[in-house]
Each structure stands twice: as structure tokens, then as C-alpha cells.
């Protein structure tokens, strides 16, 4: 017996969130220098929340619960030598204190017991710790007992027989730009 096959179509990364409001994961991008983190934002108005991670930052525990509102947030990880070293080697940035580049400069693992943690570990630790601190301005959908997501900002989808052509919804996608 052969495994079941599934049919689908390739869509933009923003389509699931734009059409259903469902969280579809985070994106990662690599910048050649620290200034590119800010100058090469994929959003036309840049980021409205910037978080730098460093063992020299304030404890993540000191951030207020649900106190960081955002539309487009970025969390910056400095790698093995940290954001401070990235700042020192970036000739375009004219500041001496890395914390001045961010809305929040946090230590995501206070009392970590080692000089550094690997970036792949830091990502999971930071996202876990920031989960209760962040508040998206675009509310996430709530899944009811039916398994159907509902939200006050996304219209309820009507089911249409598969043999009918469905016109593209006129959703305002600008909040995802």
C-alpha cells in the first residue's frame, strides 16, 4: 500500500497569516554587519520594536509581561563574540554602546553559568522568554472547539464548493508589510 498523497500549492510566506491570521513561524535573515540589521528591513517602515540580546543586557525577567507592543519586531543575536564586537567592527555605526541601538537590550538567560551560549540555543531561549513579554498589535486567532480560527480582525470564511471558482478576498494586507 502506497502512502497517501496530498495536493497543495506553493504560496508566499505571508499568505497563511494574511488569509487566516494563523501564526506561521518566524523568519531568519543574516546581515553582513550590524547596520544592515536596521537598514535592510523587509518592512517599508522598518521595525517598531528592536531587541538586542547580550549577557550585558538587563535581565529578561525585568521586562513587563505583555509590555512590548509591536507590528514588526526584530530580535538580534550577536553570535559567538556578541553584539558588542559586531558594533566595534561596523564603521557605519557611530555609537559606542550597543544598548543604544535597541529599544530593549536584554540578557535572555541570566545566571547562565557559561560565557556564551550557542545561537541556536539562544534563539529558543529568547523566544520562550519573550513569549510572555511581547504583545502583537495584530491579535492572533483563537481556535474554538470546532477547530476553526476566529478573530475580530479577520472575516469569517464561508465554505464554497470546490467546483466553484473563489474570487480573491479583498483583505487589507498592508498590516503585514
C-alpha positions as CSV (number, residue, x, y, z in Angstrom):
1,X,0.0,0.0,0.0
2,X,1.5,3.3,-1.0
3,X,1.4,6.3,1.4
4,X,-1.3,8.9,0.9
5,X,-0.5,11.8,-1.4
6,X,-1.6,15.3,-0.7
7,X,-2.2,18.1,-3.2
8,X,-1.3,21.7,-2.5
9,X,0.1,24.8,-3.9
10,X,3.1,26.9,-3.1
11,X,2.2,30.3,-1.6
12,X,4.0,33.3,-0.2
13,X,5.2,33.1,3.4
14,X,2.7,35.8,4.3
15,X,-0.3,34.1,2.8
16,X,-1.3,31.9,5.8
17,X,-1.2,34.8,8.2
18,X,-2.8,37.2,5.8
19,X,-5.7,35.0,4.8
20,X,-6.3,33.2,8.1
21,X,-4.5,35.1,10.8
22,X,-2.7,31.9,11.8
23,X,0.9,32.3,13.1
24,X,3.3,30.7,10.5
25,X,6.6,30.9,12.2
26,X,9.5,33.4,12.4
27,X,11.9,34.3,9.6
28,X,15.7,34.4,9.9
29,X,18.0,36.7,7.9
30,X,21.7,37.1,8.1
31,X,23.2,40.6,7.9
32,X,26.8,41.2,6.8
33,X,27.2,43.9,9.5
34,X,25.2,45.3,12.4
35,X,24.0,48.4,10.5
36,X,22.3,46.2,7.8
37,X,20.1,44.7,10.6
38,X,18.3,48.1,10.6
39,X,18.9,49.4,7.1
40,X,17.7,46.3,5.2
41,X,14.4,45.7,6.9
42,X,11.9,43.9,4.7
43,X,9.2,46.3,6.0
44,X,8.6,49.7,4.4
45,X,8.6,51.5,7.8
46,X,11.3,49.3,9.4
47,X,10.9,47.7,12.8
48,X,8.8,49.3,15.5
49,X,10.4,47.0,18.2
50,X,14.1,46.1,18.3
51,X,15.5,43.7,20.9
52,X,19.2,43.1,21.2
53,X,20.4,40.0,23.2
54,X,23.5,40.1,25.3
55,X,24.8,38.8,28.6
56,X,25.5,42.5,29.3
57,X,21.8,43.5,28.9
58,X,19.1,43.9,31.5
59,X,17.5,40.7,32.8
60,X,14.6,39.5,30.6
61,X,12.8,39.0,33.9
62,X,12.7,42.8,34.4
63,X,10.6,43.3,31.2
64,X,6.9,43.8,31.9
65,X,4.5,41.0,31.0
66,X,2.8,41.8,27.6
67,X,4.5,45.2,27.8
68,X,6.3,45.1,24.4
69,X,3.7,46.1,21.7
70,X,4.8,45.7,18.1
71,X,3.7,45.3,14.5
72,X,7.2,44.4,13.2
73,X,9.8,43.2,15.8
74,X,13.3,42.0,15.3
75,X,15.4,40.1,17.8
76,X,19.2,40.4,17.2
77,X,21.7,37.8,18.2
78,X,25.3,38.6,18.2
79,X,26.9,35.2,17.6
80,X,29.9,33.9,19.5
81,X,31.6,37.3,20.2
82,X,28.3,39.2,20.8
83,X,26.7,42.3,19.5
84,X,29.3,44.5,21.2
85,X,32.0,43.0,18.9
86,X,29.8,43.4,15.8
87,X,29.4,47.1,16.8
88,X,33.1,47.6,17.1
89,X,33.7,46.3,13.6
90,X,30.9,48.2,11.9
91,X,32.3,51.5,10.6
92,X,28.9,52.8,9.7
93,X,27.5,53.0,13.2
94,X,28.7,56.0,15.3
95,X,27.8,54.8,18.8
96,X,30.0,53.2,21.4
97,X,27.3,51.5,23.5
98,X,25.4,48.6,21.7
99,X,22.4,49.0,24.0
100,X,21.7,52.4,22.4
101,X,20.8,50.7,19.1
102,X,17.8,48.8,20.5
103,X,14.5,49.5,22.2
104,X,15.5,46.8,24.7
105,X,18.9,45.2,25.3
106,X,18.3,42.0,27.3
107,X,20.0,39.1,28.8
108,X,17.7,36.2,27.9
109,X,19.4,33.7,30.2
110,X,20.6,35.4,33.4
111,X,23.0,33.4,35.5
112,X,23.6,31.1,32.5
113,X,26.8,29.7,34.1
114,X,28.9,30.0,30.9
115,X,30.4,32.8,28.9
116,X,28.4,32.1,25.8
117,X,25.5,30.1,24.6
118,X,25.2,28.9,21.0
119,X,23.0,30.9,18.8
120,X,20.7,28.0,18.1
121,X,20.2,27.7,21.8
122,X,19.8,31.4,22.3
123,X,17.0,31.6,19.7
124,X,14.9,29.0,21.6
125,X,15.6,30.5,25.0
126,X,14.9,34.1,23.8
127,X,11.6,33.2,22.0
128,X,10.5,31.2,25.1
129,X,11.3,34.1,27.5
130,X,9.9,36.8,25.2
131,X,6.7,34.9,24.6
132,X,5.0,36.4,27.7
133,X,6.6,39.8,27.2
134,X,5.5,40.5,23.6
135,X,2.1,41.7,22.5
136,X,1.4,41.8,18.8
137,X,-0.8,44.7,17.6
138,X,-2.4,42.2,15.2
139,X,-4.2,39.9,17.5
140,X,-3.7,36.2,16.9
141,X,-6.7,33.9,16.1
142,X,-8.4,31.8,18.7
143,X,-9.3,28.3,17.8
144,X,-12.7,27.3,19.1
145,X,-14.0,23.8,19.9
146,X,-14.7,23.4,16.2
147,X,-11.1,23.8,15.2
148,X,-12.0,26.9,13.2
149,X,-9.9,30.0,13.9
150,X,-11.9,33.2,14.8
151,X,-10.7,36.8,15.2
152,X,-12.2,40.2,15.3
153,X,-9.9,41.5,12.6
154,X,-10.3,38.7,10.1
155,X,-13.6,38.0,8.4
156,X,-15.2,34.6,8.8
157,X,-14.6,32.5,5.7
158,X,-17.6,31.0,4.1
159,X,-17.3,27.5,2.7
160,X,-17.6,27.3,-1.0
161,X,-17.9,24.0,-3.0
162,X,-14.6,23.0,-4.5
163,X,-16.0,23.0,-8.1
164,X,-16.7,26.8,-7.9
165,X,-14.1,29.5,-8.5
166,X,-13.4,31.6,-5.5
167,X,-12.7,35.3,-6.0
168,X,-9.6,36.6,-4.1
169,X,-10.7,38.1,-0.8
170,X,-10.2,41.8,-0.6
171,X,-8.3,41.7,2.7
172,X,-6.2,44.6,3.7
173,X,-2.7,43.1,3.6
174,X,-0.9,46.3,4.4
175,X,-0.6,45.4,8.1
176,X,1.8,42.6,7.1
177,X,4.1,44.9,5.0
